[in-house]
Amino acid sequence: MSDGGFWREFRRHRLATVSLGAVVVLGAACALAPVLAPFEFDAIDLSSIRAAPSLEHLMGTDDLGRDLFTRVLYGGRVSLLIGVLSAVLGTSLGAAVGAVAGYYGRWIDNGLMRVTDVAYAIPTLPLLIVLASYTQATALSMALVVGLLSWMTTARVVRSEVLTIREMPYVEAARSVGASNGRILGRHVLPNALGPIVVGATLAVGNAIILESSLSFLGLGVQPPTPTWGNMLMDAQATMSTTPWLSVFPGAAILIVVLAVNFIGDGLQDALDPGARSSS
């Protein structure tokens, strides 16, 4: 499908188009936090403790008088960074495992799929809790751990796709002219399996943000004063009934991003495989 055809199909999915705009705007705002934020994220103002949203503090302030709008922007930088990096790592690893398993088949396929089954059997969140309790969590370390624990679904989907692609005439033609297996995988197989890889990567961003937020809410993620949306919710849990804005705004940010990336994933799936949509 040409680039023009892809975007035409993607734009037909209205929710996906709106969601892409929302993610771009929110991501740009977080990236430009040093420019857009009216305060430093750790600036304490004891005269404005738990102030309600106002023109001065658009989202109010927290228990130490820190501006919540500023902390939501800076927290988004960390949460989105973890989501994107872990999705790239997990998707890359899963695509590599699935492509090799599907292309070579036989004992290589059996061995890699058994490893995938074992990895699937490991409960992700409890393992993350154990690891976080023994190590000092940083954005990079959390992205690494989440990525290494989230490649299995992509591996299975890519393997299924490659099992079909490897029998295609253009792959047989490449073999007949002496192309190496590595060249066939890199030039013919993986590019034609790009659809499920891209969709899987998109959905993995939302899953990673939820995992990071869950760990931070339990106090095992990135530690204060560095803000993330998850540890902001942890800080707000004791005063949710009296200062609801402390939980509403970071919670809304998580909800918007996770819903948006899921809608984007749906739109990408329709755009990359319009025939499947029309036949369903």
Secondary structure, DSSP 8 states (H G I E B T S, - for coil): --HHHHHHHHHT-HHHHHHHHHHHHHHHHHHTHHHH-SS-TT---GGGTT--S-SSSTT-B-TT--BHHHHHHHHHHHHHHHHHHHHHHHHHHHHHHHHHHHHH-HHHHHHHHHHHHHHHHS-HHHHHHHHHHHS---HHHHHHHHHHTS-HHHHHHHHHHHHHHTTSHHHHHHHHTT--HHHHIIIIIHHHTHHHHHHHHHHHHHHHHHHHHHHHHTT-SS-TTS--HHHHHHHHGGGTTT-THHHHHHHHHHHHHHHHHHHHHHHHHHHH-HHHHHH-
